[in-house]
């Protein structure tokens, strides 16, 4: 469905009133001058999603204006795709990167899935090809392939089972084999290897955000901020994870902050997540080194609005790929996510 001419996007008294509660929530993170330019887009997005019957999903790495301003569901990629299975709306707008929108389509084949920018990619998902996976299977015949959900549908389709960062070890050990091929995140594979006796054959993919963090940097923050508790994502290097006080998925990090008495916390992950967690915990100090994901930041209020207006860009997964990828995901879901 394509929507016609957009109404005025001026910051009118009506827009101010309609978005006041949102801005009150994130005013510590967004300057007023910036908000006056963004609020009209938020107001129009909220109007249009009701008109077209759409639900908006926002990944933890989206900016607060998207995360708190327009999203119906927030969380990690798999959790969002699963949440979409429970809603009545026929259109899903995924504010995340392309492989996430594909996963939503795989789990919701009857729904229209839109992504605001087709170029919103991922260094991990782009680090490996179908041909690479097939060569790995030829090199290690009979060894099962465990694939991280941060991959395109075509890679999932070549896999025996998928995993999340939270349940990777459980998935690996569930197979009852002596060794597995683990794709494509090298650091996640090495971190899993530390926890299991199963031999983990790794690929060389890395997240351009998480590979930037170093042990020296974390130690410097500890010196600057006494009592600092450091939470690291398992896409970080094993050395960085060893230096951290806690290692877990984005969902696990949020749970840690929710349930911990720690008052000064550093999240070793994409920095918009720290902004979003800070808003939820104004009583705590989130130390926020800003390491941005350029792919996530391709998603904006402007192109999200255009996605709703014009029904673009629709994500398609060929039937044969979808069926095989769905099988790998379903096998993982039988094990659970262990967040």
Beta strands, then each sheet from edge to edge (+ up, - down):
strand 1: 54-59
strand 2: 73-75
strand 3: 91-95
strand 4: 112-115
strand 5: 145-148
strand 6: 161-163
strand 7: 179-183
strand 8: 199-202
strand 9: 229-232
strand 10: 246-247
strand 11: 264-268
strand 12: 285-287
sheet 1: 2+ 1+ 3+ 4+
sheet 2: 6+ 5+ 7+ 8+
sheet 3: 10+ 9+ 11+ 12+
end
